[in-house]
Amino acid sequence: MAETLDLSVFVERRDSGASHMTLAVDGIGCAGCIRKIEGGLAKLPGIIDARVNFTQRRLAVDWRPDAIDAAAIIEALERIGYRAHPFAPERVEADDKLQAKWLLKCLAVAGFAAMNVMLLSISVWAGNVSDMTQETRDLFHWLSALIALPAAAYAGQPFFQSAARALRTRQLNMDVPISVGVSLALGLSLYETATHAVHAYFDSAIMLLFFLLVGRYLDLAMRRKTRLLAGNLASLKAEFAHRLEANGELVQVPAAALRPGDRVLVRPGERIPADGTVINGNSEVDESLVTGETLYRAIRAGLPIYAGSVNVSGALTVRVTAAGSGTLVDEVERLLEKAIAAKSRTVRLAEQVARFYAPVVHATAALTAVGWLIAGASIHESIVIAVAVLIITCPCAIALAIPAVQVVAAGSLFRGGIILNGGDAVERLAQVDTVIFDKTGTLTLPEPRVDAADIDKEMLEKAARLALSSRHPLAAALARAASERSPYPGAIEEPGQGVRAQIDGIEARLGSAAFCGMTELSPPAPPSAGDASFISFAHAGKTATFAIRQTLRPDAAAVTNALAGRGLSLMVLSGDRPQAVAPIADELGIADWRAGLTPGEKIGVIERLKAQGRHVLMVGDGLNDAPALAAADVSLSPVSAAHLAQAHADALFLGEHLEPVLRAVVVSRRARVLMKQNLALAAAYNALAVPLAIAGLVTPLIAAVAMSGSSLLVTLNALRARLAS
Amino acid sequence: MNVLIYLVPMALLLGLTGLVAFLWSLKSGQYDDLDGAAVRILPDDDVES
């Protein structure tokens, strides 16, 4: 192609004059791939460094801009056999990375301190029952203080900061009791050390921080990983646009680089890269990803057109308008805002616990102190016992109970092709009792397929192979049926009519009925012909007409049956016509379906259901589904979904099967059971340990054993979520 | 118990060395691609395949 490819938006300039770019690469699966990519690029002139990150499936390249350019690098990768797309990291990702590094540093410091303080503590515990002198014990306590105080000041920051934030908004979270407990334990221990006491709790305080940081880090690492891979998928899906420059030149740019006012050329078979207005050309567009409508819409100059639609027949010139300025997009945006604002933030399990936990713990500690005072103990004694209560109730196990399960469940979902956007989606998925499906692209495959039921196999194969030479969407659908992937040589495409080629020396034609010399359209006329488009094929005196239609995902019926079998009520809400929705709902045995809905009506249905106390899972992919996805309690999108829909879904699923929807529900339900078990375990631990603490029987040794024991128990229990898959 | 005078600082110093080593490895990006490190060891770069 003579057209130039402009990737400058993705290229970073280094101070040394080198250019740098990060690419998401598809299909890196083994050590050989790393070697092939790095070795292959190293052979190119001007490449300074190419390094694959196998975990993130990304490639970082540095090169000298005078020797080679970004487009040539991508082309080289393509030759080696890898599809790559430049990647502009999002802000969240950079924040996550910083946060993860910071947590890891805190974790390292807490780990170092915990080990060394424990070393000293065990000596003291052993010395207390043998012959340790008071001077040695004091020395060891002072040494512990020397390590624990600065370490806690550093490693406790994540908790102190979060507690301060919560208090500033007059709320309580788990970090409030943690911060109070740790600070009091350290303060008291310091006082005890200064007064030559037998017990100090430096080890408990620092170990608590260490365990909690482990949970916190795992949680973040899980979210970071899924977000990274979701980012890769999005960038690999990103499309290129042909931008018309002022001087009439055509430049290929990534769709993300388009600005309002740019003019782009969209050829037949290509996706519209951005919202805009048609300024030139006549065509039809397939808006199934936008509105769910499977019939093509005729388009001409002056009409608005939406990103994600597919141009079917004629070339169009489109003037890009600011995102979200089309009438439909306007409505969707307005509804989205409303839906997000109205989304009753479901209270998370952890928040529910935190809300009553902190007051209960602090009240217990205060009552203990008062109780001992009344019973005649000294002020000092009462305070020591009260602090012991605070330490023993510090929600180590409770703080691990939920994140540990979330991490394991998210990992298990991830292996099943489901990418979560947030950890708490698992909790909300578990409570779902109603599942609402969109039809087009969700229950059905995102691309139409040829209906091959009663068609001569040989004709189909020939037609499909010929279709490989055409860019028309119907031909593209037909081409998917071809087992031989090489097109016929010398095929000629006649714009707007069809494609022809010589097969075995005889001319074959594929396209409109007229183009194929058929006088009248004679489709096989199945009962649901209303939703099909037809393409004709003629070769050696024989003709055939293929019906191309949306087909159900291969396991749609099995999955909907399984969901119904688990007591979920199912519903189909579609923007498509009733004639197109009815047969599909019928085939899946879903009695409750509505067709021809606007985005606003979809939200209306969901809100009525929510008002009845139902928990709604929305599964949808279209731009028109985005508000419904945001309004539902929890939502899933196939990876083929429109950008806006993906952005508002709680999770994405990969592949052409519907099974991930079932898996998401099953794994989440099991995870929720485990979360509750974990909370019960943590509560049982408290029920055992708190009376001991109130009775004043807890020594630092008992606190250390109880704390690590309960944390381990909860973590091990969480690992059982893995078995579910 | 005089042995503590040099044993305790030594223990602490060893611990600190470990901590510094970890922070250094974190800073130099050794944890950025854990899966990659596991597979990169497999190919024999000096053997032509």
Boltz contact constraints between the chains, C-beta under 6 A:
constraints:
  - contact:
      token1: [A, 31]
      token2: [B, 39]
      max_distance: 6.0
  - contact:
      token1: [A, 31]
      token2: [B, 42]
      max_distance: 6.0
  - contact:
      token1: [A, 31]
      token2: [B, 43]
      max_distance: 6.0
  - contact:
      token1: [A, 35]
      token2: [B, 43]
      max_distance: 6.0
  - contact:
      token1: [A, 53]
      token2: [B, 33]
      max_distance: 6.0
  - contact:
      token1: [A, 54]
      token2: [B, 33]
      max_distance: 6.0
  - contact:
      token1: [A, 54]
      token2: [B, 35]
      max_distance: 6.0
  - contact:
      token1: [A, 54]
      token2: [B, 36]
      max_distance: 6.0
  - contact:
      token1: [A, 55]
      token2: [B, 33]
      max_distance: 6.0
  - contact:
      token1: [A, 55]
      token2: [B, 34]
      max_distance: 6.0
  - contact:
      token1: [A, 55]
      token2: [B, 35]
      max_distance: 6.0
  - contact:
      token1: [A, 55]
      token2: [B, 36]
      max_distance: 6.0
  - contact:
      token1: [A, 104]
      token2: [B, 26]
      max_distance: 6.0
  - contact:
      token1: [A, 108]
      token2: [B, 22]
      max_distance: 6.0
  - contact:
      token1: [A, 112]
      token2: [B, 15]
      max_distance: 6.0
  - contact:
      token1: [A, 112]
      token2: [B, 19]
      max_distance: 6.0
  - contact:
      token1: [A, 116]
      token2: [B, 15]
      max_distance: 6.0
  - contact:
      token1: [A, 136]
      token2: [B, 1]
      max_distance: 6.0
